[in-house]
Amino acid sequence: MKDWIMFGELNDGSVFSFSGGCSYTGFEYEGGGMMMVAPNWGNLFDHSSDCELRDFVNNMNKDNLTELTKKLLAEEEVLRSTLKNMFQKRAA
């Protein structure tokens, strides 16, 4: 099964996360997923599991795992608050 993970911003400023999977023949044969839409990044992070937050960090810089990414993943207890602070400042 192929896994898909996507995060993004919509035109109205709300944000989303999507995770799903399908067989190599496509979603119509075997597949499914989950999408969460929130008014802002802080709200999305508040309603995401620890696993979903790790997926976010792991996929925000897939080709070049920077020191920031390594640090975020090493300190899971502060991951949620760090992401909220980073993205709330970005939206302001």
PyMOL CGO cylinders between C-alpha atoms (Angstrom):
from pymol import cmd
from pymol.cgo import CYLINDER

trace = [
    CYLINDER, 0.00, 0.00, 0.00, 1.25, 3.51, -0.85, 0.3, 1, 1, 1, 1, 1, 1,
    CYLINDER, 1.25, 3.51, -0.85, 1.05, 6.16, 1.94, 0.3, 1, 1, 1, 1, 1, 1,
    CYLINDER, 1.05, 6.16, 1.94, 0.27, 9.81, 1.24, 0.3, 1, 1, 1, 1, 1, 1,
    CYLINDER, 0.27, 9.81, 1.24, 0.86, 12.62, 3.76, 0.3, 1, 1, 1, 1, 1, 1,
    CYLINDER, 0.86, 12.62, 3.76, 0.04, 16.23, 2.96, 0.3, 1, 1, 1, 1, 1, 1,
    CYLINDER, 0.04, 16.23, 2.96, -0.20, 19.49, 4.92, 0.3, 1, 1, 1, 1, 1, 1,
    CYLINDER, -0.20, 19.49, 4.92, -1.13, 22.88, 3.55, 0.3, 1, 1, 1, 1, 1, 1,
    CYLINDER, -1.13, 22.88, 3.55, -2.94, 26.20, 3.67, 0.3, 1, 1, 1, 1, 1, 1,
    CYLINDER, -2.94, 26.20, 3.67, -6.21, 26.99, 1.90, 0.3, 1, 1, 1, 1, 1, 1,
    CYLINDER, -6.21, 26.99, 1.90, -7.14, 30.28, 0.20, 0.3, 1, 1, 1, 1, 1, 1,
    CYLINDER, -7.14, 30.28, 0.20, -9.25, 31.39, 3.17, 0.3, 1, 1, 1, 1, 1, 1,
    CYLINDER, -9.25, 31.39, 3.17, -6.28, 31.02, 5.55, 0.3, 1, 1, 1, 1, 1, 1,
    CYLINDER, -6.28, 31.02, 5.55, -7.40, 27.77, 7.13, 0.3, 1, 1, 1, 1, 1, 1,
    CYLINDER, -7.40, 27.77, 7.13, -4.98, 24.84, 7.16, 0.3, 1, 1, 1, 1, 1, 1,
    CYLINDER, -4.98, 24.84, 7.16, -5.27, 21.09, 6.64, 0.3, 1, 1, 1, 1, 1, 1,
    CYLINDER, -5.27, 21.09, 6.64, -3.59, 17.76, 7.12, 0.3, 1, 1, 1, 1, 1, 1,
    CYLINDER, -3.59, 17.76, 7.12, -4.31, 14.72, 4.99, 0.3, 1, 1, 1, 1, 1, 1,
    CYLINDER, -4.31, 14.72, 4.99, -3.08, 11.18, 5.39, 0.3, 1, 1, 1, 1, 1, 1,
    CYLINDER, -3.08, 11.18, 5.39, -4.19, 8.25, 3.35, 0.3, 1, 1, 1, 1, 1, 1,
    CYLINDER, -4.19, 8.25, 3.35, -3.12, 5.22, 1.48, 0.3, 1, 1, 1, 1, 1, 1,
    CYLINDER, -3.12, 5.22, 1.48, -4.00, 3.21, -1.57, 0.3, 1, 1, 1, 1, 1, 1,
    CYLINDER, -4.00, 3.21, -1.57, -2.91, 0.13, -3.39, 0.3, 1, 1, 1, 1, 1, 1,
    CYLINDER, -2.91, 0.13, -3.39, -0.88, 0.55, -6.55, 0.3, 1, 1, 1, 1, 1, 1,
    CYLINDER, -0.88, 0.55, -6.55, -4.11, 0.20, -8.57, 0.3, 1, 1, 1, 1, 1, 1,
    CYLINDER, -4.11, 0.20, -8.57, -5.55, 3.38, -7.01, 0.3, 1, 1, 1, 1, 1, 1,
    CYLINDER, -5.55, 3.38, -7.01, -7.96, 4.59, -4.34, 0.3, 1, 1, 1, 1, 1, 1,
    CYLINDER, -7.96, 4.59, -4.34, -11.01, 3.10, -6.08, 0.3, 1, 1, 1, 1, 1, 1,
    CYLINDER, -11.01, 3.10, -6.08, -9.75, -0.45, -5.53, 0.3, 1, 1, 1, 1, 1, 1,
    CYLINDER, -9.75, -0.45, -5.53, -8.28, -0.32, -2.03, 0.3, 1, 1, 1, 1, 1, 1,
    CYLINDER, -8.28, -0.32, -2.03, -7.65, 2.81, -0.05, 0.3, 1, 1, 1, 1, 1, 1,
    CYLINDER, -7.65, 2.81, -0.05, -8.84, 5.44, 2.36, 0.3, 1, 1, 1, 1, 1, 1,
    CYLINDER, -8.84, 5.44, 2.36, -7.72, 8.42, 4.31, 0.3, 1, 1, 1, 1, 1, 1,
    CYLINDER, -7.72, 8.42, 4.31, -8.41, 11.14, 6.83, 0.3, 1, 1, 1, 1, 1, 1,
    CYLINDER, -8.41, 11.14, 6.83, -8.44, 14.92, 6.40, 0.3, 1, 1, 1, 1, 1, 1,
    CYLINDER, -8.44, 14.92, 6.40, -8.48, 17.49, 9.19, 0.3, 1, 1, 1, 1, 1, 1,
    CYLINDER, -8.48, 17.49, 9.19, -9.20, 21.18, 8.51, 0.3, 1, 1, 1, 1, 1, 1,
    CYLINDER, -9.20, 21.18, 8.51, -8.56, 23.84, 11.15, 0.3, 1, 1, 1, 1, 1, 1,
    CYLINDER, -8.56, 23.84, 11.15, -8.76, 27.65, 11.30, 0.3, 1, 1, 1, 1, 1, 1,
    CYLINDER, -8.76, 27.65, 11.30, -4.99, 27.97, 11.97, 0.3, 1, 1, 1, 1, 1, 1,
    CYLINDER, -4.99, 27.97, 11.97, -1.81, 25.98, 12.54, 0.3, 1, 1, 1, 1, 1, 1,
    CYLINDER, -1.81, 25.98, 12.54, -2.03, 26.22, 16.34, 0.3, 1, 1, 1, 1, 1, 1,
    CYLINDER, -2.03, 26.22, 16.34, -5.50, 24.67, 16.31, 0.3, 1, 1, 1, 1, 1, 1,
    CYLINDER, -5.50, 24.67, 16.31, -4.38, 21.94, 13.91, 0.3, 1, 1, 1, 1, 1, 1,
    CYLINDER, -4.38, 21.94, 13.91, -1.37, 21.08, 16.11, 0.3, 1, 1, 1, 1, 1, 1,
    CYLINDER, -1.37, 21.08, 16.11, -3.59, 21.04, 19.24, 0.3, 1, 1, 1, 1, 1, 1,
    CYLINDER, -3.59, 21.04, 19.24, -5.83, 18.43, 17.62, 0.3, 1, 1, 1, 1, 1, 1,
    CYLINDER, -5.83, 18.43, 17.62, -3.04, 16.30, 16.11, 0.3, 1, 1, 1, 1, 1, 1,
    CYLINDER, -3.04, 16.30, 16.11, -1.59, 13.20, 17.73, 0.3, 1, 1, 1, 1, 1, 1,
    CYLINDER, -1.59, 13.20, 17.73, 2.10, 12.98, 18.60, 0.3, 1, 1, 1, 1, 1, 1,
    CYLINDER, 2.10, 12.98, 18.60, 2.52, 10.63, 15.63, 0.3, 1, 1, 1, 1, 1, 1,
    CYLINDER, 2.52, 10.63, 15.63, 0.88, 13.17, 13.28, 0.3, 1, 1, 1, 1, 1, 1,
    CYLINDER, 0.88, 13.17, 13.28, 3.17, 15.92, 14.59, 0.3, 1, 1, 1, 1, 1, 1,
    CYLINDER, 3.17, 15.92, 14.59, 6.22, 13.74, 13.91, 0.3, 1, 1, 1, 1, 1, 1,
    CYLINDER, 6.22, 13.74, 13.91, 4.90, 13.08, 10.38, 0.3, 1, 1, 1, 1, 1, 1,
    CYLINDER, 4.90, 13.08, 10.38, 4.58, 16.84, 9.90, 0.3, 1, 1, 1, 1, 1, 1,
    CYLINDER, 4.58, 16.84, 9.90, 8.18, 17.50, 10.96, 0.3, 1, 1, 1, 1, 1, 1,
    CYLINDER, 8.18, 17.50, 10.96, 9.54, 14.54, 8.99, 0.3, 1, 1, 1, 1, 1, 1,
    CYLINDER, 9.54, 14.54, 8.99, 7.81, 15.69, 5.81, 0.3, 1, 1, 1, 1, 1, 1,
    CYLINDER, 7.81, 15.69, 5.81, 8.37, 19.44, 6.01, 0.3, 1, 1, 1, 1, 1, 1,
    CYLINDER, 8.37, 19.44, 6.01, 11.95, 18.99, 4.82, 0.3, 1, 1, 1, 1, 1, 1,
    CYLINDER, 11.95, 18.99, 4.82, 12.13, 15.51, 3.30, 0.3, 1, 1, 1, 1, 1, 1,
    CYLINDER, 12.13, 15.51, 3.30, 15.32, 15.91, 1.23, 0.3, 1, 1, 1, 1, 1, 1,
    CYLINDER, 15.32, 15.91, 1.23, 17.48, 17.82, 3.71, 0.3, 1, 1, 1, 1, 1, 1,
    CYLINDER, 17.48, 17.82, 3.71, 17.02, 16.94, 7.39, 0.3, 1, 1, 1, 1, 1, 1,
    CYLINDER, 17.02, 16.94, 7.39, 18.21, 20.19, 8.97, 0.3, 1, 1, 1, 1, 1, 1,
    CYLINDER, 18.21, 20.19, 8.97, 19.44, 20.75, 12.51, 0.3, 1, 1, 1, 1, 1, 1,
    CYLINDER, 19.44, 20.75, 12.51, 16.04, 22.28, 13.38, 0.3, 1, 1, 1, 1, 1, 1,
    CYLINDER, 16.04, 22.28, 13.38, 14.22, 19.14, 12.24, 0.3, 1, 1, 1, 1, 1, 1,
    CYLINDER, 14.22, 19.14, 12.24, 16.64, 16.92, 14.17, 0.3, 1, 1, 1, 1, 1, 1,
    CYLINDER, 16.64, 16.92, 14.17, 16.17, 19.05, 17.30, 0.3, 1, 1, 1, 1, 1, 1,
    CYLINDER, 16.17, 19.05, 17.30, 12.37, 19.02, 17.05, 0.3, 1, 1, 1, 1, 1, 1,
    CYLINDER, 12.37, 19.02, 17.05, 12.26, 15.26, 16.72, 0.3, 1, 1, 1, 1, 1, 1,
    CYLINDER, 12.26, 15.26, 16.72, 14.71, 14.75, 19.59, 0.3, 1, 1, 1, 1, 1, 1,
    CYLINDER, 14.71, 14.75, 19.59, 12.62, 16.81, 22.04, 0.3, 1, 1, 1, 1, 1, 1,
    CYLINDER, 12.62, 16.81, 22.04, 9.13, 15.33, 21.62, 0.3, 1, 1, 1, 1, 1, 1,
    CYLINDER, 9.13, 15.33, 21.62, 7.82, 16.88, 24.84, 0.3, 1, 1, 1, 1, 1, 1,
    CYLINDER, 7.82, 16.88, 24.84, 8.21, 20.38, 23.37, 0.3, 1, 1, 1, 1, 1, 1,
    CYLINDER, 8.21, 20.38, 23.37, 7.35, 19.50, 19.77, 0.3, 1, 1, 1, 1, 1, 1,
    CYLINDER, 7.35, 19.50, 19.77, 3.71, 20.66, 19.89, 0.3, 1, 1, 1, 1, 1, 1,
    CYLINDER, 3.71, 20.66, 19.89, 4.44, 24.03, 21.55, 0.3, 1, 1, 1, 1, 1, 1,
    CYLINDER, 4.44, 24.03, 21.55, 7.45, 24.71, 19.31, 0.3, 1, 1, 1, 1, 1, 1,
    CYLINDER, 7.45, 24.71, 19.31, 5.43, 24.09, 16.13, 0.3, 1, 1, 1, 1, 1, 1,
    CYLINDER, 5.43, 24.09, 16.13, 2.58, 26.27, 17.39, 0.3, 1, 1, 1, 1, 1, 1,
    CYLINDER, 2.58, 26.27, 17.39, 4.96, 29.14, 18.16, 0.3, 1, 1, 1, 1, 1, 1,
    CYLINDER, 4.96, 29.14, 18.16, 6.76, 28.85, 14.82, 0.3, 1, 1, 1, 1, 1, 1,
    CYLINDER, 6.76, 28.85, 14.82, 3.61, 28.86, 12.72, 0.3, 1, 1, 1, 1, 1, 1,
    CYLINDER, 3.61, 28.86, 12.72, 1.64, 31.44, 14.73, 0.3, 1, 1, 1, 1, 1, 1,
    CYLINDER, 1.64, 31.44, 14.73, 4.50, 33.92, 14.34, 0.3, 1, 1, 1, 1, 1, 1,
    CYLINDER, 4.50, 33.92, 14.34, 4.59, 33.15, 10.62, 0.3, 1, 1, 1, 1, 1, 1,
    CYLINDER, 4.59, 33.15, 10.62, 0.86, 33.93, 10.22, 0.3, 1, 1, 1, 1, 1, 1,
    CYLINDER, 0.86, 33.93, 10.22, 1.06, 37.25, 12.11, 0.3, 1, 1, 1, 1, 1, 1,
]
cmd.load_cgo(trace, "trace")
